Amino acid sequence: MIIREISQDEHERASQRSRRMAEHDRYSDIATAEERGEIRSKLEVAKNMRTQGFKVDDIERATGLTVNDILRL
């Protein structure tokens, strides 16, 4: 009887651990997607600023991108 209870507890703990890991992975995927979106947005702003004739230093300050990233646009 006690062994069965321990096994059930172990099974439940494993299930809970799996659920927590899956939830963590979902949040991580969302955060990664948001970061990619932010980078794309910054690159688009920098590209538009270059087209409009802004100085690279000004673009760097406005977007937080590196000078090399800006010059590659």
PDB file with SEQRES, HELIX, SHEET and CRYST1 records, atoms N, CA, C and O in Angstrom:
SEQRES   1 A   73  MET ILE ILE ARG GLU ILE SER GLN ASP GLU HIS GLU ARG          
SEQRES   2 A   73  ALA SER GLN ARG SER ARG ARG MET ALA GLU HIS ASP ARG          
SEQRES   3 A   73  TYR SER ASP ILE ALA THR ALA GLU GLU ARG GLY GLU ILE          
SEQRES   4 A   73  ARG SER LYS LEU GLU VAL ALA LYS ASN MET ARG THR GLN          
SEQRES   5 A   73  GLY PHE LYS VAL ASP ASP ILE GLU ARG ALA THR GLY LEU          
SEQRES   6 A   73  THR VAL ASN ASP ILE LEU ARG LEU                              
HELIX    1 AA1 ILE A    2  THR A   51  1                                  50    
HELIX    2 AA2 VAL A   56  THR A   63  1                                   8    
HELIX    3 AA3 VAL A   67  LEU A   71  1                                   5    
CRYST1    1.000    1.000    1.000  90.00  90.00  90.00 P 1           1          
ATOM      1  N   MET A   1       0.820  -1.193   0.000  1.00  0.00           N  
ATOM      2  CA  MET A   1       0.000   0.000   0.000  1.00  0.00           C  
ATOM      3  C   MET A   1       0.867   1.261   0.000  1.00  0.00           C  
ATOM      4  O   MET A   1       0.633   2.167  -0.799  1.00  0.00           O  
ATOM      5  N   ILE A   2       1.848   1.328   0.871  1.00  0.00           N  
ATOM      6  CA  ILE A   2       2.726   2.498   0.949  1.00  0.00           C  
ATOM      7  C   ILE A   2       3.528   2.630  -0.339  1.00  0.00           C  
ATOM      8  O   ILE A   2       3.711   3.741  -0.837  1.00  0.00           O  
ATOM      9  N   ILE A   3       4.006   1.519  -0.886  1.00  0.00           N  
ATOM     10  CA  ILE A   3       4.780   1.561  -2.133  1.00  0.00           C  
ATOM     11  C   ILE A   3       3.932   2.125  -3.264  1.00  0.00           C  
ATOM     12  O   ILE A   3       4.429   2.914  -4.068  1.00  0.00           O  
ATOM     13  N   ARG A   4       2.670   1.741  -3.342  1.00  0.00           N  
ATOM     14  CA  ARG A   4       1.774   2.247  -4.376  1.00  0.00           C  
ATOM     15  C   ARG A   4       1.600   3.756  -4.234  1.00  0.00           C  
ATOM     16  O   ARG A   4       1.602   4.474  -5.233  1.00  0.00           O  
ATOM     17  N   GLU A   5       1.449   4.242  -3.007  1.00  0.00           N  
ATOM     18  CA  GLU A   5       1.290   5.688  -2.775  1.00  0.00           C  
ATOM     19  C   GLU A   5       2.540   6.440  -3.193  1.00  0.00           C  
ATOM     20  O   GLU A   5       2.454   7.503  -3.808  1.00  0.00           O  
ATOM     21  N   ILE A   6       3.705   5.889  -2.861  1.00  0.00           N  
ATOM     22  CA  ILE A   6       4.962   6.544  -3.253  1.00  0.00           C  
ATOM     23  C   ILE A   6       5.074   6.582  -4.771  1.00  0.00           C  
ATOM     24  O   ILE A   6       5.456   7.608  -5.333  1.00  0.00           O  
ATOM     25  N   SER A   7       4.744   5.475  -5.446  1.00  0.00           N  
ATOM     26  CA  SER A   7       4.804   5.435  -6.912  1.00  0.00           C  
ATOM     27  C   SER A   7       3.866   6.469  -7.523  1.00  0.00           C  
ATOM     28  O   SER A   7       4.231   7.163  -8.473  1.00  0.00           O  
ATOM     29  N   GLN A   8       2.668   6.568  -6.981  1.00  0.00           N  
ATOM     30  CA  GLN A   8       1.722   7.553  -7.503  1.00  0.00           C  
ATOM     31  C   GLN A   8       2.259   8.961  -7.291  1.00  0.00           C  
ATOM     32  O   GLN A   8       2.127   9.817  -8.166  1.00  0.00           O  
ATOM     33  N   ASP A   9       2.853   9.198  -6.150  1.00  0.00           N  
ATOM     34  CA  ASP A   9       3.433  10.517  -5.894  1.00  0.00           C  
ATOM     35  C   ASP A   9       4.564  10.809  -6.876  1.00  0.00           C  
ATOM     36  O   ASP A   9       4.674  11.920  -7.394  1.00  0.00           O  
ATOM     37  N   GLU A  10       5.403   9.808  -7.127  1.00  0.00           N  
ATOM     38  CA  GLU A  10       6.499   9.987  -8.084  1.00  0.00           C  
ATOM     39  C   GLU A  10       5.941  10.273  -9.474  1.00  0.00           C  
ATOM     40  O   GLU A  10       6.457  11.133 -10.188  1.00  0.00           O  
ATOM     41  N   HIS A  11       4.909   9.566  -9.853  1.00  0.00           N  
ATOM     42  CA  HIS A  11       4.281   9.786 -11.153  1.00  0.00           C  
ATOM     43  C   HIS A  11       3.697  11.192 -11.218  1.00  0.00           C  
ATOM     44  O   HIS A  11       3.845  11.884 -12.226  1.00  0.00           O  
ATOM     45  N   GLU A  12       3.044  11.607 -10.162  1.00  0.00           N  
ATOM     46  CA  GLU A  12       2.455  12.950 -10.119  1.00  0.00           C  
ATOM     47  C   GLU A  12       3.551  14.013 -10.176  1.00  0.00           C  
ATOM     48  O   GLU A  12       3.414  15.017 -10.874  1.00  0.00           O  
ATOM     49  N   ARG A  13       4.631  13.788  -9.441  1.00  0.00           N  
ATOM     50  CA  ARG A  13       5.742  14.757  -9.476  1.00  0.00           C  
ATOM     51  C   ARG A  13       6.324  14.863 -10.881  1.00  0.00           C  
ATOM     52  O   ARG A  13       6.621  15.961 -11.352  1.00  0.00           O  
ATOM     53  N   ALA A  14       6.485  13.735 -11.542  1.00  0.00           N  
ATOM     54  CA  ALA A  14       7.011  13.742 -12.913  1.00  0.00           C  
ATOM     55  C   ALA A  14       6.057  14.474 -13.849  1.00  0.00           C  
ATOM     56  O   ALA A  14       6.502  15.215 -14.725  1.00  0.00           O  
ATOM     57  N   SER A  15       4.763  14.278 -13.677  1.00  0.00           N  
ATOM     58  CA  SER A  15       3.774  14.969 -14.512  1.00  0.00           C  
ATOM     59  C   SER A  15       3.817  16.468 -14.272  1.00  0.00           C  
ATOM     60  O   SER A  15       3.782  17.256 -15.217  1.00  0.00           O  
ATOM     61  N   GLN A  16       3.894  16.855 -13.020  1.00  0.00           N  
ATOM     62  CA  GLN A  16       3.962  18.288 -12.700  1.00  0.00           C  
ATOM     63  C   GLN A  16       5.233  18.904 -13.257  1.00  0.00           C  
ATOM     64  O   GLN A  16       5.205  20.013 -13.790  1.00  0.00           O  
ATOM     65  N   ARG A  17       6.350  18.191 -13.139  1.00  0.00           N  
ATOM     66  CA  ARG A  17       7.629  18.684 -13.669  1.00  0.00           C  
ATOM     67  C   ARG A  17       7.531  18.872 -15.184  1.00  0.00           C  
ATOM     68  O   ARG A  17       8.000  19.877 -15.720  1.00  0.00           O  
ATOM     69  N   SER A  18       6.925  17.913 -15.866  1.00  0.00           N  
ATOM     70  CA  SER A  18       6.757  18.015 -17.320  1.00  0.00           C  
ATOM     71  C   SER A  18       5.889  19.214 -17.703  1.00  0.00           C  
ATOM     72  O   SER A  18       6.195  19.929 -18.657  1.00  0.00           O  
ATOM     73  N   ARG A  19       4.805  19.429 -16.951  1.00  0.00           N  
ATOM     74  CA  ARG A  19       3.937  20.579 -17.225  1.00  0.00           C  
ATOM     75  C   ARG A  19       4.676  21.899 -17.014  1.00  0.00           C  
ATOM     76  O   ARG A  19       4.534  22.830 -17.807  1.00  0.00           O  
ATOM     77  N   ARG A  20       5.467  21.973 -15.938  1.00  0.00           N  
ATOM     78  CA  ARG A  20       6.233  23.201 -15.677  1.00  0.00           C  
ATOM     79  C   ARG A  20       7.251  23.455 -16.784  1.00  0.00           C  
ATOM     80  O   ARG A  20       7.427  24.592 -17.223  1.00  0.00           O  
ATOM     81  N   MET A  21       7.917  22.402 -17.230  1.00  0.00           N  
ATOM     82  CA  MET A  21       8.904  22.550 -18.303  1.00  0.00           C  
ATOM     83  C   MET A  21       8.243  23.009 -19.597  1.00  0.00           C  
ATOM     84  O   MET A  21       8.782  23.867 -20.296  1.00  0.00           O  
ATOM     85  N   ALA A  22       7.097  22.455 -19.919  1.00  0.00           N  
ATOM     86  CA  ALA A  22       6.378  22.847 -21.136  1.00  0.00           C  
ATOM     87  C   ALA A  22       5.948  24.306 -21.051  1.00  0.00           C  
ATOM     88  O   ALA A  22       6.056  25.044 -22.031  1.00  0.00           O  
ATOM     89  N   GLU A  23       5.463  24.721 -19.896  1.00  0.00           N  
ATOM     90  CA  GLU A  23       5.049  26.115 -19.721  1.00  0.00           C  
ATOM     91  C   GLU A  23       6.248  27.049 -19.842  1.00  0.00           C  
ATOM     92  O   GLU A  23       6.148  28.109 -20.461  1.00  0.00           O  
ATOM     93  N   HIS A  24       7.377  26.666 -19.259  1.00  0.00           N  
ATOM     94  CA  HIS A  24       8.597  27.472 -19.361  1.00  0.00           C  
ATOM     95  C   HIS A  24       9.026  27.604 -20.822  1.00  0.00           C  
ATOM     96  O   HIS A  24       9.408  28.688 -21.264  1.00  0.00           O  
ATOM     97  N   ASP A  25       8.962  26.510 -21.561  1.00  0.00           N  
ATOM     98  CA  ASP A  25       9.333  26.539 -22.982  1.00  0.00           C  
ATOM     99  C   ASP A  25       8.430  27.483 -23.773  1.00  0.00           C  
ATOM    100  O   ASP A  25       8.908  28.215 -24.640  1.00  0.00           O  
ATOM    101  N   ARG A  26       7.122  27.472 -23.482  1.00  0.00           N  
ATOM    102  CA  ARG A  26       6.204  28.385 -24.179  1.00  0.00           C  
ATOM    103  C   ARG A  26       6.562  29.839 -23.902  1.00  0.00           C  
ATOM    104  O   ARG A  26       6.600  30.655 -24.823  1.00  0.00           O  
ATOM    105  N   TYR A  27       6.825  30.170 -22.644  1.00  0.00           N  
ATOM    106  CA  TYR A  27       7.205  31.544 -22.302  1.00  0.00           C  
ATOM    107  C   TYR A  27       8.520  31.932 -22.957  1.00  0.00           C  
ATOM    108  O   TYR A  27       8.687  33.068 -23.400  1.00  0.00           O  
ATOM    109  N   SER A  28       9.440  31.004 -23.017  1.00  0.00           N  
ATOM    110  CA  SER A  28      10.724  31.260 -23.654  1.00  0.00           C  
ATOM    111  C   SER A  28      10.545  31.519 -25.150  1.00  0.00           C  
ATOM    112  O   SER A  28      11.166  32.426 -25.704  1.00  0.00           O  
ATOM    113  N   ASP A  29       9.701  30.726 -25.799  1.00  0.00           N  
ATOM    114  CA  ASP A  29       9.421  30.926 -27.228  1.00  0.00           C  
ATOM    115  C   ASP A  29       8.795  32.289 -27.484  1.00  0.00           C  
ATOM    116  O   ASP A  29       9.138  32.957 -28.459  1.00  0.00           O  
ATOM    117  N   ILE A  30       7.885  32.702 -26.622  1.00  0.00           N  
ATOM    118  CA  ILE A  30       7.240  34.011 -26.763  1.00  0.00           C  
ATOM    119  C   ILE A  30       8.271  35.115 -26.610  1.00  0.00           C  
ATOM    120  O   ILE A  30       8.283  36.060 -27.400  1.00  0.00           O  
ATOM    121  N   ALA A  31       9.136  35.015 -25.611  1.00  0.00           N  
ATOM    122  CA  ALA A  31      10.161  36.031 -25.379  1.00  0.00           C  
ATOM    123  C   ALA A  31      11.109  36.130 -26.572  1.00  0.00           C  
ATOM    124  O   ALA A  31      11.490  37.227 -26.981  1.00  0.00           O  
ATOM    125  N   THR A  32      11.487  34.981 -27.126  1.00  0.00           N  
ATOM    126  CA  THR A  32      12.381  34.974 -28.285  1.00  0.00           C  
ATOM    127  C   THR A  32      11.715  35.645 -29.481  1.00  0.00           C  
ATOM    128  O   THR A  32      12.355  36.427 -30.184  1.00  0.00           O  
ATOM    129  N   ALA A  33      10.467  35.356 -29.715  1.00  0.00           N  
ATOM    130  CA  ALA A  33       9.734  35.963 -30.828  1.00  0.00           C  
ATOM    131  C   ALA A  33       9.620  37.475 -30.634  1.00  0.00           C  
ATOM    132  O   ALA A  33       9.748  38.238 -31.592  1.00  0.00           O  
ATOM    133  N   GLU A  34       9.380  37.904 -29.404  1.00  0.00           N  
ATOM    134  CA  GLU A  34       9.283  39.338 -29.134  1.00  0.00           C  
ATOM    135  C   GLU A  34      10.614  40.022 -29.388  1.00  0.00           C  
ATOM    136  O   GLU A  34      10.652  41.117 -29.948  1.00  0.00           O  
ATOM    137  N   GLU A  35      11.718  39.381 -28.978  1.00  0.00           N  
ATOM    138  CA  GLU A  35      13.047  39.950 -29.213  1.00  0.00           C  
ATOM    139  C   GLU A  35      13.324  40.074 -30.705  1.00  0.00           C  
ATOM    140  O   GLU A  35      13.855  41.090 -31.154  1.00  0.00           O  
ATOM    141  N   ARG A  36      12.969  39.052 -31.476  1.00  0.00           N  
ATOM    142  CA  ARG A  36      13.172  39.118 -32.930  1.00  0.00           C  
ATOM    143  C   ARG A  36      12.375  40.266 -33.534  1.00  0.00           C  
ATOM    144  O   ARG A  36      12.865  40.990 -34.400  1.00  0.00           O  
ATOM    145  N   GLY A  37      11.150  40.419 -33.070  1.00  0.00           N  
ATOM    146  CA  GLY A  37      10.314  41.501 -33.567  1.00  0.00           C  
ATOM    147  C   GLY A  37      10.899  42.860 -33.252  1.00  0.00           C  
ATOM    148  O   GLY A  37      10.856  43.767 -34.083  1.00  0.00           O  
ATOM    149  N   GLU A  38      11.448  43.010 -32.054  1.00  0.00           N  
ATOM    150  CA  GLU A  38      12.069  44.278 -31.676  1.00  0.00           C  
ATOM    151  C   GLU A  38      13.279  44.574 -32.550  1.00  0.00           C  
ATOM    152  O   GLU A  38      13.472  45.712 -32.979  1.00  0.00           O  
ATOM    153  N   ILE A  39      14.090  43.563 -32.816  1.00  0.00           N  
ATOM    154  CA  ILE A  39      15.276  43.764 -33.658  1.00  0.00           C  
ATOM    155  C   ILE A  39      14.861  44.133 -35.075  1.00  0.00           C  
ATOM    156  O   ILE A  39      15.432  45.046 -35.673  1.00  0.00           O  
ATOM    157  N   ARG A  40      13.871  43.428 -35.616  1.00  0.00           N  
ATOM    158  CA  ARG A  40      13.393  43.757 -36.970  1.00  0.00           C  
ATOM    159  C   ARG A  40      12.880  45.185 -37.031  1.00  0.00           C  
ATOM    160  O   ARG A  40      13.129  45.906 -37.998  1.00  0.00           O  
ATOM    161  N   SER A  41      12.166  45.585 -35.996  1.00  0.00           N  
ATOM    162  CA  SER A  41      11.621  46.934 -35.947  1.00  0.00           C  
ATOM    163  C   SER A  41      12.746  47.963 -35.918  1.00  0.00           C  
ATOM    164  O   SER A  41      12.688  48.968 -36.627  1.00  0.00           O  
ATOM    165  N   LYS A  42      13.754  47.719 -35.114  1.00  0.00           N  
ATOM    166  CA  LYS A  42      14.894  48.645 -35.039  1.00  0.00           C  
ATOM    167  C   LYS A  42      15.619  48.732 -36.375  1.00  0.00           C  
ATOM    168  O   LYS A  42      16.023  49.815 -36.798  1.00  0.00           O  
ATOM    169  N   LEU A  43      15.784  47.597 -37.036  1.00  0.00           N  
ATOM    170  CA  LEU A  43      16.442  47.600 -38.341  1.00  0.00           C  
ATOM    171  C   LEU A  43      15.634  48.385 -39.368  1.00  0.00           C  
ATOM    172  O   LEU A  43      16.196  49.111 -40.188  1.00  0.00           O  
ATOM    173  N   GLU A  44      14.322  48.236 -39.319  1.00  0.00           N  
ATOM    174  CA  GLU A  44      13.457  48.972 -40.246  1.00  0.00           C  
ATOM    175  C   GLU A  44      13.538  50.471 -39.994  1.00  0.00           C  
ATOM    176  O   GLU A  44      13.610  51.261 -40.936  1.00  0.00           O  
ATOM    177  N   VAL A  45      13.527  50.861 -38.728  1.00  0.00           N  
ATOM    178  CA  VAL A  45      13.649  52.288 -38.386  1.00  0.00           C  
ATOM    179  C   VAL A  45      14.997  52.819 -38.861  1.00  0.00           C  
ATOM    180  O   VAL A  45      15.069  53.898 -39.449  1.00  0.00           O  
ATOM    181  N   ALA A  46      16.056  52.070 -38.608  1.00  0.00           N  
ATOM    182  CA  ALA A  46      17.389  52.496 -39.031  1.00  0.00           C  
ATOM    183  C   ALA A  46      17.471  52.627 -40.543  1.00  0.00           C  
ATOM    184  O   ALA A  46      18.068  53.572 -41.058  1.00  0.00           O  
ATOM    185  N   LYS A  47      16.878  51.688 -41.248  1.00  0.00           N  
ATOM    186  CA  LYS A  47      16.886  51.736 -42.721  1.00  0.00           C  
ATOM    187  C   LYS A  47      16.163  52.990 -43.210  1.00  0.00           C  
ATOM    188  O   LYS A  47      16.639  53.683 -44.110  1.00  0.00           O  
ATOM    189  N   ASN A  48      15.021  53.269 -42.613  1.00  0.00           N  
ATOM    190  CA  ASN A  48      14.273  54.469 -42.992  1.00  0.00           C  
ATOM    191  C   ASN A  48      15.053  55.742 -42.668  1.00  0.00           C  
ATOM    192  O   ASN A  48      15.051  56.692 -43.451  1.00  0.00           O  
ATOM    193  N   MET A  49      15.713  55.758 -41.522  1.00  0.00           N  
ATOM    194  CA  MET A  49      16.500  56.940 -41.145  1.00  0.00           C  
ATOM    195  C   MET A  49      17.664  57.148 -42.115  1.00  0.00           C  
ATOM    196  O   MET A  49      17.970  58.282 -42.484  1.00  0.00           O  
ATOM    197  N   ARG A  50      18.309  56.064 -42.526  1.00  0.00           N  
ATOM    198  CA  ARG A  50      19.414  56.195 -43.500  1.00  0.00           C  
ATOM    199  C   ARG A  50      18.890  56.744 -44.816  1.00  0.00           C  
ATOM    200  O   ARG A  50      19.519  57.607 -45.428  1.00  0.00           O  
ATOM    201  N   THR A  51      17.744  56.249 -45.249  1.00  0.00           N  
ATOM    202  CA  THR A  51      17.140  56.717 -46.498  1.00  0.00           C  
ATOM    203  C   THR A  51      16.842  58.205 -46.426  1.00  0.00           C  
ATOM    204  O   THR A  51      16.948  58.916 -47.425  1.00  0.00           O  
ATOM    205  N   GLN A  52      16.468  58.673 -45.236  1.00  0.00           N  
ATOM    206  CA  GLN A  52      16.137  60.086 -45.051  1.00  0.00           C  
ATOM    207  C   GLN A  52      17.364  60.954 -44.781  1.00  0.00           C  
ATOM    208  O   GLN A  52      17.239  62.165 -44.599  1.00  0.00           O  
ATOM    209  N   GLY A  53      18.553  60.339 -44.755  1.00  0.00           N  
ATOM    210  CA  GLY A  53      19.781  61.103 -44.638  1.00  0.00           C  
ATOM    211  C   GLY A  53      20.277  61.358 -43.224  1.00  0.00           C  
ATOM    212  O   GLY A  53      21.147  62.207 -43.032  1.00  0.00           O  
ATOM    213  N   PHE A  54      19.761  60.662 -42.239  1.00  0.00           N  
ATOM    214  CA  PHE A  54      20.258  60.832 -40.870  1.00  0.00           C  
ATOM    215  C   PHE A  54      21.693  60.322 -40.772  1.00  0.00           C  
ATOM    216  O   PHE A  54      22.088  59.410 -41.499  1.00  0.00           O  
ATOM    217  N   LYS A  55      22.465  60.914 -39.874  1.00  0.00           N  
ATOM    218  CA  LYS A  55      23.831  60.468 -39.614  1.00  0.00           C  
ATOM    219  C   LYS A  55      23.794  59.128 -38.887  1.00  0.00           C  
ATOM    220  O   LYS A  55      22.869  58.838 -38.128  1.00  0.00           O  
ATOM    221  N   VAL A  56      24.824  58.318 -39.137  1.00  0.00           N  
ATOM    222  CA  VAL A  56      24.909  57.001 -38.532  1.00  0.00           C  
ATOM    223  C   VAL A  56      24.931  57.109 -37.003  1.00  0.00           C  
ATOM    224  O   VAL A  56      24.309  56.302 -36.313  1.00  0.00           O  
ATOM    225  N   ASP A  57      25.647  58.106 -36.481  1.00  0.00           N  
ATOM    226  CA  ASP A  57      25.698  58.288 -35.021  1.00  0.00           C  
ATOM    227  C   ASP A  57      24.309  58.544 -34.444  1.00  0.00           C  
ATOM    228  O   ASP A  57      23.964  58.028 -33.382  1.00  0.00           O  
ATOM    229  N   ASP A  58      23.520  59.344 -35.152  1.00  0.00           N  
ATOM    230  CA  ASP A  58      22.155  59.627 -34.682  1.00  0.00           C  
ATOM    231  C   ASP A  58      21.278  58.374 -34.726  1.00  0.00           C  
ATOM    232  O   ASP A  58      20.468  58.138 -33.830  1.00  0.00           O  
ATOM    233  N   ILE A  59      21.451  57.589 -35.765  1.00  0.00           N  
ATOM    234  CA  ILE A  59      20.694  56.345 -35.894  1.00  0.00           C  
ATOM    235  C   ILE A  59      21.089  55.376 -34.783  1.00  0.00           C  
ATOM    236  O   ILE A  59      20.241  54.698 -34.202  1.00  0.00           O  
ATOM    237  N   GLU A  60      22.370  55.322 -34.501  1.00  0.00           N  
ATOM    238  CA  GLU A  60      22.867  54.445 -33.438  1.00  0.00           C  
ATOM    239  C   GLU A  60      22.229  54.817 -32.094  1.00  0.00           C  
ATOM    240  O   GLU A  60      21.773  53.946 -31.353  1.00  0.00           O  
ATOM    241  N   ARG A  61      22.201  56.106 -31.793  1.00  0.00           N  
ATOM    242  CA  ARG A  61      21.598  56.555 -30.532  1.00  0.00           C  
ATOM    243  C   ARG A  61      20.089  56.300 -30.503  1.00  0.00           C  
ATOM    244  O   ARG A  61      19.541  55.940 -29.462  1.00  0.00           O  
ATOM    245  N   ALA A  62      19.432  56.482 -31.622  1.00  0.00           N  
ATOM    246  CA  ALA A  62      17.979  56.332 -31.668  1.00  0.00           C  
ATOM    247  C   ALA A  62      17.527  54.873 -31.574  1.00  0.00           C  
ATOM    248  O   ALA A  62      16.491  54.578 -30.980  1.00  0.00           O  
ATOM    249  N   THR A  63      18.302  53.971 -32.159  1.00  0.00           N  
ATOM    250  CA  THR A  63      17.866  52.574 -32.238  1.00  0.00           C  
ATOM    251  C   THR A  63      18.588  51.627 -31.286  1.00  0.00           C  
ATOM    252  O   THR A  63      18.064  50.568 -30.943  1.00  0.00           O  
ATOM    253  N   GLY A  64      19.787  52.009 -30.862  1.00  0.00           N  
ATOM    254  CA  GLY A  64      20.577  51.109 -30.033  1.00  0.00           C  
ATOM    255  C   GLY A  64      21.335  50.066 -30.844  1.00  0.00           C  
ATOM    256  O   GLY A  64      22.011  49.208 -30.277  1.00  0.00           O  
ATOM    257  N   LEU A  65      21.226  50.136 -32.163  1.00  0.00           N  
ATOM    258  CA  LEU A  65      21.968  49.219 -33.026  1.00  0.00           C  
ATOM    259  C   LEU A  65      23.433  49.643 -33.093  1.00  0.00           C  
ATOM    260  O   LEU A  65      23.767  50.789 -32.793  1.00  0.00           O  
ATOM    261  N   THR A  66      24.295  48.725 -33.484  1.00  0.00           N  
ATOM    262  CA  THR A  66      25.710  49.060 -33.637  1.00  0.00           C  
ATOM    263  C   THR A  66      25.927  49.767 -34.974  1.00  0.00           C  
ATOM    264  O   THR A  66      25.113  49.665 -35.892  1.00  0.00           O  
ATOM    265  N   VAL A  67      27.029  50.474 -35.055  1.00  0.00           N  
ATOM    266  CA  VAL A  67      27.378  51.165 -36.300  1.00  0.00           C  
ATOM    267  C   VAL A  67      27.501  50.152 -37.440  1.00  0.00           C  
ATOM    268  O   VAL A  67      27.042  50.414 -38.552  1.00  0.00           O  
ATOM    269  N   ASN A  68      28.119  48.994 -37.170  1.00  0.00           N  
ATOM    270  CA  ASN A  68      28.273  47.968 -38.210  1.00  0.00           C  
ATOM    271  C   ASN A  68      26.928  47.475 -38.702  1.00  0.00           C  
ATOM    272  O   ASN A  68      26.745  47.279 -39.903  1.00  0.00           O  
ATOM    273  N   ASP A  69      25.970  47.268 -37.787  1.00  0.00           N  
ATOM    274  CA  ASP A  69      24.633  46.839 -38.211  1.00  0.00           C  
ATOM    275  C   ASP A  69      23.997  47.886 -39.116  1.00  0.00           C  
ATOM    276  O   ASP A  69      23.375  47.551 -40.124  1.00  0.00           O  
ATOM    277  N   ILE A  70      24.155  49.135 -38.755  1.00  0.00           N  
ATOM    278  CA  ILE A  70      23.546  50.230 -39.523  1.00  0.00           C  
ATOM    279  C   ILE A  70      24.189  50.343 -40.901  1.00  0.00           C  
ATOM    280  O   ILE A  70      23.493  50.532 -41.899  1.00  0.00           O  
ATOM    281  N   LEU A  71      25.506  50.226 -40.958  1.00  0.00           N  
ATOM    282  CA  LEU A  71      26.211  50.356 -42.236  1.00  0.00           C  
ATOM    283  C   LEU A  71      25.896  49.210 -43.191  1.00  0.00           C  
ATOM    284  O   LEU A  71      26.035  49.363 -44.405  1.00  0.00           O  
ATOM    285  N   ARG A  72      25.477  48.071 -42.662  1.00  0.00           N  
ATOM    286  CA  ARG A  72      25.127  46.927 -43.531  1.00  0.00           C  
ATOM    287  C   ARG A  72      23.752  47.083 -44.180  1.00  0.00           C  
ATOM    288  O   ARG A  72      23.397  46.311 -45.071  1.00  0.00           O  
ATOM    289  N   LEU A  73      22.984  48.067 -43.743  1.00  0.00           N  
ATOM    290  CA  LEU A  73      21.624  48.240 -44.305  1.00  0.00           C  
ATOM    291  C   LEU A  73      21.680  48.805 -45.704  1.00  0.00           C  
ATOM    292  O   LEU A  73      20.639  49.015 -46.327  1.00  0.00           O  
TER     293      LEU A  73                                                      
END                                                                             
